[in-house]
């Protein structure tokens, strides 16, 4: 097992009450669970998202922490947060990286696998 390693799980929900199809606004919530599966405590310090809408327009978002926090996770601990994104199309994707630093000052990246943002067909 690697000394520095986080796993990432994602759940997505369409937000019909926050969306407005006539004005090309489709809102999605995503819940991220980050778990330290490595052998040393480590801290999530920054994020980089690549958001692609249904027209293949790409938006990049970079920033410190997640939801205003920079969680320190000991081996086996996890941190969960929910955030949201809006797209001008009823479908798109998100992917990215978390930038982390371990207790022994080693920097490492944790990839966030691509996931889909899709408005359910029953709401079209």
Secondary structure, 3 states (H helix, E strand, C coil): CCCCCEEEEEEEEECHHHCEHHHCEEEEEEEEEEEECCCCCEEEEEEEEEEEECCCCEEEEEEECECCECCEECCCCEEEEEEEEEECCCEEEEEEEEEEEECCCCEEEEEEEEEEEECCHHHC
